[in-house]
């Protein structure tokens, strides 16, 4: 009883003190823009946003946030605006709605730069209510997921329609050329929610886009996004930009990060960090029907079955290139797709497939597109006819490759 009276007394004192003292918001301090966000002020990003009509996206988020009076309202606003950005980008790529601006509809860059405008505003936002640093981080995470299509994956119920999952990436190496587009991101926008016809009937494609940032991958963004869907789909492929003038179906993926700088100018040289590293393999392999894909006529670019890897052989100490794939007991230093994030998303997705017990049931792997090139002599303009034609041709060829792949496989369901 004495301890109860003491606690009541302390509570009463606290309440009186609270009534006597003015209250002030204790919202977490805004954070500075990231390296990616700082590039937004360049002339090319601003031109891309203006010429696509996406320059109003970030201001729309600011107005929505200013109307929020609680964390819950802010979260709903972020979810709504992020989802709307993805929907708007997909609609633009697929010819729905007004063609605002004069950039071609197939362009993936408005989505990328508009998202960065939104995240920069969210970092700087100072609400009138308490907002912790953890809550701000959760809002940023929600914005990333919704604006990348990761929370918008929807397949029809029932049998009769096959299900395909395709992923793409943001533009990267922007300090070399800030005008860069990533054809894999354009593929994701062009194919999301579309249906292709196969000999066995229709197949629905759903897509998502991933960041070019080591930290997001280490934090499990790939596994969180893909785990709910891999047991339900009939085929998946991760897609990224690869080599000049060719497509590659990557046969083998390696558990190694080679250190090249990401979009935050951060490099990582280490084994790919995953959960349960004790059971982590050095290599994973594609289960896509690569022979059928390579043999088919899918477009103007040649398609290769790429088997080469770089390894440290068992008992060795120096890396060795193996054109025919890894040897027993070797340590990965590069998969067929290299040692960057394209190799890593392929490694993570196929490792997840295998850990879910789907290796023998689910066709999946990685496809590298050709490098998307500007027209000869264009070193300053954000677009040109050759640039657009190359991107459209790559999109169309990925669609054909996916069609061949799903037509060549028949998933055995339990």
C-alpha positions in Angstrom: 0.0 0.0 0.0 2.8 2.4 0.9 4.5 1.8 -2.5 1.1 2.4 -4.2 0.7 5.7 -2.4 4.2 6.7 -3.4 3.5 5.9 -7.0 0.3 7.8 -6.9 2.0 10.8 -5.4 4.8 10.7 -8.0 2.1 10.5 -10.8 0.3 13.4 -9.3 3.4 15.5 -9.2 4.2 14.6 -12.8 0.7 15.6 -13.9 0.9 18.9 -12.1 4.3 19.6 -13.6 3.0 18.7 -17.0 0.1 21.1 -16.6 2.3 23.9 -15.4 5.0 23.6 -18.2 4.3 24.3 -21.8 4.4 21.3 -24.1 6.7 21.3 -27.2 6.9 18.8 -30.1 9.7 16.4 -29.9 9.7 15.3 -33.5 12.9 13.8 -34.8 15.1 16.2 -36.5 14.9 16.2 -40.3 17.7 14.3 -42.0 20.0 15.6 -44.7 19.4 14.5 -48.3 21.2 11.4 -49.4 23.7 11.3 -52.2 21.0 10.1 -54.6 18.7 12.9 -53.5 21.4 15.5 -53.9 21.6 14.7 -57.7 18.0 15.9 -58.1 19.2 19.5 -58.5 21.1 18.7 -61.7 19.8 20.1 -64.9 19.0 16.7 -66.5 16.9 15.4 -63.6 14.9 18.6 -63.6 14.4 18.5 -67.3 13.3 14.8 -67.2 10.7 15.7 -64.5 9.5 18.8 -66.3 9.2 17.1 -69.7 7.2 14.1 -68.2 4.9 16.1 -66.0 6.3 14.3 -62.9 7.7 17.6 -61.5 4.4 17.9 -59.5 4.8 14.6 -57.7 6.9 15.7 -54.8 4.9 18.9 -54.1 1.8 16.8 -54.0 3.3 14.7 -51.2 4.3 17.8 -49.3 0.6 19.0 -49.4 -0.6 15.6 -48.3 1.8 15.5 -45.4 0.9 19.0 -44.3 -2.7 17.8 -43.9 -1.6 15.0 -41.6 -2.3 15.5 -37.9 -0.9 12.2 -36.6 1.6 9.4 -37.6 -1.3 7.2 -38.7 -2.5 9.9 -41.1 1.0 10.5 -42.4 1.4 6.8 -43.1 -1.8 6.7 -45.0 -0.8 9.8 -47.0 2.6 8.2 -47.8 1.0 4.9 -48.8 -1.5 6.7 -51.0 1.0 9.0 -52.8 3.6 6.2 -53.3 1.0 3.9 -54.7 -0.2 6.6 -57.0 3.3 7.3 -58.3 3.7 3.7 -59.3 0.3 3.5 -60.9 0.9 6.8 -62.8 4.3 5.6 -64.1 2.8 2.2 -65.2 -0.1 4.0 -66.9 2.2 6.3 -68.7 4.4 3.5 -69.9 1.4 1.5 -71.2 -0.3 4.4 -72.9 -3.1 5.1 -70.5 -4.1 8.6 -69.6 -2.9 11.9 -71.1 0.6 12.1 -72.6 1.9 14.9 -70.4 5.2 16.3 -71.6 7.2 15.3 -74.7 9.4 12.5 -73.2 8.5 9.1 -74.7 6.1 7.0 -72.6 8.5 4.1 -72.3 10.9 6.2 -70.2 11.6 4.9 -66.7 13.5 7.9 -65.4 10.5 10.1 -64.4 9.6 7.4 -61.8 13.1 7.3 -60.4 13.6 11.1 -60.1 10.1 11.7 -58.8 10.6 9.1 -56.1 13.8 10.8 -55.0 11.9 14.1 -54.8 9.4 12.5 -52.5 12.0 10.9 -50.2 13.9 14.1 -50.0 10.8 16.0 -48.9 9.9 13.3 -46.4 13.3 13.5 -44.8 13.0 17.3 -44.5 9.4 17.3 -43.3 8.7 18.8 -39.9 5.2 17.8 -38.6 3.4 19.6 -35.9 3.1 16.3 -33.9 5.8 14.1 -32.4 7.5 11.9 -35.0 10.4 9.7 -33.9 13.3 8.8 -36.0 12.1 5.2 -36.2 8.7 6.4 -37.4 10.3 8.6 -40.1 12.3 5.6 -41.3 9.1 3.5 -41.4 7.4 6.2 -43.6 10.4 6.2 -45.9 10.3 2.4 -46.1 6.6 2.5 -47.0 7.2 5.1 -49.7 10.0 2.9 -51.2 7.8 -0.2 -51.3 4.7 1.4 -52.7 6.4 3.5 -55.3 8.3 0.5 -56.6 5.3 -1.7 -57.1 6.4 -4.1 -54.4 3.0 -3.8 -52.6 0.9 -3.8 -55.8 1.5 -7.3 -57.0 -1.9 -8.9 -57.7 -2.7 -12.1 -59.5 -6.1 -13.5 -60.5 -7.5 -16.2 -58.3 -8.2 -19.7 -59.5 -6.6 -21.8 -62.3 -6.4 -21.1 -66.0 -4.0 -18.1 -65.9 -0.3 -18.6 -65.3 1.6 -16.2 -63.1 4.9 -14.5 -63.9 7.0 -12.3 -61.7 9.6 -9.9 -63.3 11.8 -7.4 -61.5 13.8 -4.4 -62.7 16.3 -1.8 -61.3 16.7 1.9 -61.0 19.2 3.8 -63.2 22.8 3.7 -61.9 26.3 5.0 -62.5 24.7 8.4 -62.6 27.9 10.2 -61.7 29.3 9.0 -65.0 26.2 10.2 -66.9 23.2 11.6 -65.0 21.0 11.1 -68.1 21.1 7.3 -67.8 18.0 5.2 -68.1 17.8 1.6 -67.0 16.0 -0.7 -69.5 15.1 -3.2 -66.8 13.1 -0.5 -65.0 11.4 0.4 -68.3 10.6 -3.3 -68.8 9.0 -3.5 -65.3 6.7 -0.5 -66.1 5.8 -1.7 -69.6 4.9 -5.3 -68.5 3.3 -4.7 -65.1 -0.2 -6.2 -65.1 -0.1 -7.2 -68.7 -1.2 -10.6 -70.1 0.7 -12.6 -72.7 -0.9 -15.4 -74.7 0.8 -18.8 -74.8 0.0 -22.2 -76.2 -1.3 -23.2 -72.8 -3.4 -20.1 -72.3 -2.9 -16.6 -70.9 -0.2 -15.6 -68.4 -0.3 -12.6 -66.2 2.9 -10.6 -65.5 3.4 -8.6 -62.3 6.5 -6.5 -61.7 8.5 -4.5 -59.2 11.6 -2.3 -59.2 14.5 -2.4 -56.8 17.1 0.1 -55.7 20.8 0.1 -56.7 21.9 0.2 -53.0 23.9 -2.4 -51.1 22.3 -1.5 -47.8 18.8 -2.2 -48.9 19.8 -5.7 -50.1 21.6 -6.4 -46.8 18.4 -5.4 -45.0 16.4 -8.1 -46.9 14.4 -6.0 -49.4 14.6 -8.7 -52.0 13.4 -11.5 -49.8 10.6 -9.4 -48.2 9.3 -8.5 -51.6 9.5 -11.9 -53.3 8.8 -14.4 -50.5 5.0 -14.1 -50.5 4.8 -14.7 -54.3 7.4 -17.3 -55.3 5.3 -20.2 -54.0 2.4 -18.9 -56.1 4.0 -18.1 -59.4 4.8 -20.3 -62.4 8.0 -18.5 -63.4 10.1 -15.5 -62.3 13.0 -13.6 -63.7 15.1 -10.8 -62.3 16.2 -8.4 -65.0 19.0 -5.9 -65.2 21.2 -4.0 -67.7 24.3 -6.0 -68.7 26.6 -6.0 -71.7 26.6 -3.9 -74.9 24.6 -5.3 -77.8 23.5 -8.6 -76.3 21.1 -10.4 -73.9 22.4 -13.0 -71.5 20.6 -15.7 -69.6 22.9 -16.1 -66.6 23.4 -19.7 -65.7 25.2 -19.3 -62.3 25.0 -16.7 -59.6 27.8 -16.1 -57.0 27.8 -15.3 -53.3 30.2 -12.4 -53.6 30.0 -8.6 -53.6 32.8 -7.1 -55.7 32.9 -3.6 -54.2 31.7 -1.4 -57.1 30.0 1.8 -55.8 26.2 1.9 -55.7 23.9 4.9 -56.1 25.0 6.2 -52.7 28.7 5.9 -53.8 29.2 3.1 -51.3 31.0 -0.1 -52.2 30.9 -3.5 -50.5 33.5 -6.2 -50.9 32.3 -9.3 -49.0 30.3 -12.4 -49.1 26.6 -11.7 -49.9 25.0 -11.3 -46.4 22.0 -13.5 -46.0 20.1 -15.1 -43.1 21.5 -18.5 -41.9 24.9 -18.0 -43.4 26.0 -21.4 -42.1 23.9 -23.0 -44.9 24.7 -20.4 -47.5 25.9 -21.9 -50.8 28.7 -20.3 -52.9 26.6 -20.7 -56.0 23.0 -20.8 -57.2 21.8 -21.7 -60.6 19.0 -20.7 -63.0 16.1 -23.0 -63.6 14.9 -20.9 -66.6 14.6 -22.9 -69.9 17.8 -21.3 -71.2 18.3 -23.6 -74.1 14.8 -22.8 -75.5 15.3 -19.1 -74.9 18.6 -19.0 -76.7 17.3 -21.0 -79.6 14.2 -18.8 -80.2 14.0 -15.7 -82.3 13.0 -13.0 -79.8 14.3 -9.8 -81.3 17.2 -7.9 -82.9 19.7 -8.5 -80.1 21.5 -11.9 -79.8 20.7 -13.9 -76.7 23.4 -16.0 -75.0 23.5 -18.8 -72.4 26.2 -17.3 -70.3 28.0 -20.0 -68.2 31.2 -18.2 -67.3 32.1 -17.4 -63.6 35.1 -16.3 -61.6 36.1 -18.5 -58.7 38.8 -19.3 -56.2 39.3 -23.0 -56.8 39.2 -25.4 -53.8 42.7 -25.2 -52.2 43.6 -22.2 -54.2 44.1 -18.5 -53.3 43.7 -16.6 -56.6 40.6 -15.9 -58.7 40.3 -17.9 -61.9 37.8 -17.4 -64.7 35.9 -20.6 -65.5 34.1 -20.4 -68.9 32.0 -23.5 -68.2 30.9 -22.7 -64.7 32.2 -23.3 -61.1 34.2 -26.3 -60.1 33.4 -28.4 -56.9 34.3 -26.7 -53.6 35.2 -23.4 -55.2 34.6 -19.9 -53.6 32.6 -17.4 -55.6 34.2 -14.2 -56.9 31.8 -13.4 -59.7 28.7 -15.1 -61.1 27.9 -15.0 -64.8 26.2 -11.7 -64.1 29.3 -10.3 -62.4 29.7 -9.3 -58.7 27.4 -6.3 -58.5 23.7 -5.9 -57.5 22.4 -7.6 -60.6 24.3 -10.8 -59.7 23.1 -10.3 -56.1 19.4 -10.1 -56.9 19.8 -13.2 -59.0 21.6 -14.9 -56.2 19.1 -13.9 -53.5 16.0 -14.7 -55.6 17.3 -18.2 -56.6 18.5 -18.9 -53.1 15.1 -18.0 -51.8 13.5 -20.3 -54.4 15.8 -23.1 -53.2 15.2 -22.5 -49.5 11.4 -22.6 -50.1 11.9 -26.0 -51.6 11.0 -24.9 -55.1 14.2 -25.6 -57.1 12.6 -28.6 -59.0 9.3 -26.9 -59.4 9.8 -23.2 -60.2 11.6 -21.9 -63.3 13.5 -18.8 -62.3 16.7 -16.9 -62.9 18.3 -13.8 -64.3 18.3 -12.1 -67.7 20.7 -9.3 -68.6 19.6 -6.8 -71.2 21.9 -4.9 -73.6 23.2 -1.6 -72.4 20.8 1.2 -73.3 22.7 3.6 -75.5 22.1 7.1 -76.8 22.4 7.9 -80.4 25.9 8.5 -81.9 27.2 11.9 -80.9 24.6 12.7 -78.2 26.5 13.6 -75.1 24.2 16.3 -73.7 20.5 15.7 -74.6 18.4 13.6 -72.3 16.8 11.7 -75.2 17.0 11.1 -78.9 15.3 8.8 -81.5 18.0 6.0 -81.3 17.8 6.0 -77.5 14.0 5.6 -77.6 14.2 2.9 -80.3 16.8 0.9 -78.3 14.7 1.0 -75.2 11.5 0.0 -76.9 13.3 -2.9 -78.7 14.8 -4.1 -75.4 11.3 -4.0 -73.8 9.8 -5.9 -76.6 12.5 -8.5 -76.6 12.2 -9.1 -72.9 8.5 -9.7 -73.4 9.3 -12.2 -76.1 11.9 -14.0 -73.9 9.4 -14.2 -71.1 6.8 -15.6 -73.5 9.2 -18.3 -74.7 10.2 -19.1 -71.2 6.6 -19.6 -69.8 5.6 -21.5 -73.0 8.5 -23.9 -72.5 7.7 -24.8 -68.9 4.8 -26.5 -67.2 4.9 -26.1 -63.5 4.1 -29.2 -61.5 1.8 -28.2 -58.7 1.3 -30.0 -55.5 
